Amino acid sequence: MYPLRWYYSTWFICLLFALWFLIIPLVIGIILVKKQERIIASFYEEFKLNTLVELEGYKKKLTR
């Protein structure tokens, strides 16, 4: 897993929402939140897959 880019960080998105009265930061913030959710979900899926692969490897070692 690798770190998120700076513009996907929560503090930056909060700053955009704080500037909601300028309209454009609000729209960009909503887009970044949706992308951030998708990226974090894919990280989680990758983590689950890697964990399952590791467990399968341990099972094979134990059954030998």
ABEGO torsion letter per residue (X at the ends): XBBBBAAABAAAAAAAAAAAAAGAAAAAAAAAAAAAAAAAAAAAAAAAAAAAAAAAAAAAAAAX
